[in-house]
């Protein structure tokens, strides 16, 4: 019971931090500077405007900005990106890292607490204003939708009833 309570508390804290991160950063990608802005300014090939690589075109890293939520195998997945920094909460993993330029394509490079390796290197299959699809080296594939800035995501399962919990003593 204590382990699941602790895991739930860590996941809730990480989700709150991810939402706070995007609330502060917003969707204004124009604040990037230097090499990061050059990578995010790469035009897309194919003219689809979807953010999908077409004919070898680069994914627009600025399109990743924001908080993305969804369910993979019935479990919540939240990815938050702000100023090329990434926070991820999935199942019992809490991960953080960066958007890295890997051969001209942005990828998510993360380190996770507890040694999880399911979502440490993620390729961006597609991204547009409302949907992000990631494929992870660990085998998972996440299809996420963009959450509105400053609002909790809707349609996600709620935390289970924890009943009466004892008071936590003050430090």
C-alpha positions in Angstrom: 0.0 0.0 0.0 2.8 2.4 0.9 4.6 1.7 -2.4 1.6 2.4 -4.5 0.8 5.5 -2.5 4.3 6.7 -3.0 4.3 5.9 -6.7 1.0 7.8 -7.1 2.3 10.8 -5.2 5.4 10.9 -7.4 3.4 10.7 -10.5 1.0 13.4 -9.4 3.9 15.7 -8.4 5.7 15.1 -11.7 2.4 15.8 -13.6 2.0 19.0 -11.7 5.6 20.0 -12.4 5.1 19.2 -16.1 1.9 21.3 -16.2 3.6 24.2 -14.4 6.5 24.0 -16.8 4.3 24.5 -19.8 2.1 27.1 -18.1 5.2 29.2 -17.6 6.7 28.5 -21.0 3.4 28.7 -23.0 3.4 27.9 -26.7 5.7 30.9 -27.6 8.5 29.2 -29.4 9.9 32.5 -30.5 11.9 32.8 -27.3 14.4 30.1 -28.5 17.7 31.5 -29.7 21.0 30.4 -31.1 21.4 26.9 -32.6 18.1 25.8 -31.2 16.2 28.4 -33.3 18.0 27.4 -36.4 16.9 23.8 -35.9 13.3 24.8 -35.2 13.2 27.1 -38.2 13.9 24.3 -40.7 11.2 24.3 -43.3 9.1 21.1 -43.8 9.3 19.2 -47.0 6.1 18.2 -48.7 4.1 21.3 -47.7 1.6 19.4 -45.6 2.0 21.6 -42.6 1.5 18.5 -40.4 5.0 18.4 -39.0 5.5 14.9 -40.5 8.8 14.3 -42.3 8.0 14.0 -46.0 10.7 13.1 -48.4 13.4 13.5 -45.8 12.2 16.8 -44.4 12.9 17.7 -40.8 10.3 17.8 -38.0 9.9 21.3 -36.7 11.2 21.1 -33.1 9.1 24.1 -32.1 5.9 22.1 -32.8 6.8 19.9 -29.8 6.3 22.7 -27.3 3.5 22.2 -24.8 2.0 19.3 -22.8 0.8 16.2 -24.6 -1.4 13.5 -22.9 -2.8 10.2 -23.8 -3.2 6.5 -22.9 -0.9 3.8 -24.0 -1.9 0.2 -23.1 -4.6 1.7 -20.8 -2.0 3.8 -18.8 -1.6 7.5 -18.6 1.3 9.1 -20.6 2.2 12.8 -20.2 5.0 14.5 -22.1 5.8 18.2 -21.5 8.2 20.1 -23.7 9.4 23.7 -23.0 12.5 25.3 -24.4 13.8 21.9 -25.6 13.5 20.5 -22.1 11.3 17.4 -21.7 9.4 15.9 -18.7 7.6 12.6 -19.1 5.3 10.6 -16.7 4.3 7.2 -17.9 3.1 4.2 -15.9 5.5 4.2 -13.0 8.3 6.1 -14.7 9.2 9.7 -14.2 11.7 10.9 -16.8 13.4 14.1 -17.9 15.8 15.2 -20.6 16.1 17.2 -23.7 15.1 17.5 -27.4 18.3 16.5 -29.2 19.3 17.0 -32.8 20.1 13.5 -34.1 21.2 13.6 -37.7 19.0 16.6 -38.5 15.9 15.2 -36.8 14.8 16.1 -33.3 14.5 13.2 -30.8 13.6 13.0 -27.1 16.6 11.8 -25.0 15.5 11.1 -21.4 16.8 9.6 -18.2 14.2 7.9 -15.9 14.0 7.4 -12.2 14.1 3.8 -11.0 16.3 2.7 -14.0 13.4 2.4 -16.5 14.6 2.2 -20.1 11.2 1.9 -21.9 11.2 5.6 -22.8 14.7 6.9 -22.9 15.1 7.6 -26.7 12.1 8.7 -28.6 11.6 9.3 -32.3 9.0 11.7 -33.5 6.8 9.9 -36.0 4.5 13.0 -36.5 3.5 16.2 -34.8 1.0 18.9 -35.6 -0.9 21.4 -33.5 -3.1 18.7 -31.9 -1.4 15.3 -32.1 2.1 13.9 -31.3 3.1 10.3 -32.1 6.3 9.0 -30.6 8.1 5.7 -31.0 10.5 4.7 -28.2 13.6 2.5 -28.5 12.1 0.4 -25.7 9.2 -0.6 -28.0 6.4 1.7 -26.8 4.5 3.8 -29.2 2.6 6.8 -27.8 -0.2 8.7 -29.6 -0.8 11.9 -27.6 -3.1 14.9 -27.9 -2.1 18.4 -26.9 -3.5 19.7 -23.6 -4.6 23.3 -23.3 -2.0 25.5 -21.5 -2.9 26.2 -17.9 -5.7 23.5 -17.8 -5.7 20.0 -16.5 -6.2 17.4 -19.3 -9.8 16.0 -19.6 -10.8 12.5 -20.3 -8.1 10.9 -18.3 -8.8 8.3 -15.6 -8.9 9.6 -12.1 -6.8 8.4 -9.2 -8.3 5.6 -7.2 -9.9 6.4 -3.8 -7.1 6.3 -1.3 -9.5 6.3 1.7 -8.5 7.9 5.0 -4.8 8.6 5.0 -2.9 9.4 8.1 -1.7 12.9 8.7 1.9 13.5 7.6 3.9 14.9 10.5 5.4 18.4 9.9 9.2 18.5 9.4 
